[in-house]
Amino acid sequence: MTPVNDDATHKSRTAKSFDALRDGIVEARYAPGEKLRIDHVSRELGVSSSAVREALSRLTAEGLVIAEPQRGFLVAPISRRDLVDLTEARTEVEGLCLARSIENGDLDWEGRVLSAHHKLRSLGNAYEDIGTPQARQWHRLHEDFHDELASACPNLWWLRLRRQLYTQSERYRRLSGPADETGRDIVGEHARITDAALARDANSAVRHMKDHLGKTTKILLKSGIPFGDDG
């Protein structure tokens, strides 16, 4: 009989807890400021309290959860100021990663970018149908698209930071609900970024990316998100 590797099992359950909690926070199933009781989460996910505690500690390091003395773990709050600062940081880092990726990307990179763009474009504006399988698929493909654009950047620290900023930005997008994006051509925005990247025009690609991220933030600031600094 093969012996059970308790350490490997614990790590697996911690990873499961981390992924489930991260997805729940990003997808707004856990509200900003909501208390995350370890015993409740443990029962909900069917894992040990120690696995949940470790997962929450990792999420604290990523800025999605905060740990407060006497209060335990809370979903990180949101604010207009935080969204503006987040967008500024993400625009800079995303631009750096995109420019370096264009500089270093090979034919395989071009193929991945084309494929990711084609898959995303095939769903059109499915993100508008909140809560549907098509909307969830759109969000997954949107993440893949941005990941592939940056994937040839050789600086792993920039890529790690880019990933963290993307996750935080996605959280705000999901919190917005059916935000009014009337007149926005998001399919065209993605196409312009793709065309410039594949033409190896880093300046244009970075400019289009900046416009793309800026438009999203302007829409979110006008949406129904319950910002903590509105009162």
GIRA-V567253 format. One record per run of one state. SS is the DSSP state (helix for helix, strand for strand, loop for the rest). FROM is the first residue (numbers start at 1). LEN is the number of residues. Records with the same first field share a line. If there is no record, write none. Layout:
SS=FROM-LEN  FROM-LEN
//
This chain:
loop=1-5  27-8  36-2  46-3  62-3  69-3  76-4  105-2  123-3  129-4  151-5  176-10  199-3  222-10
helix=6-21  38-8  49-13  80-25  107-16  126-3  133-18  156-20  186-13  202-20
strand=35-1  65-4  72-4
//
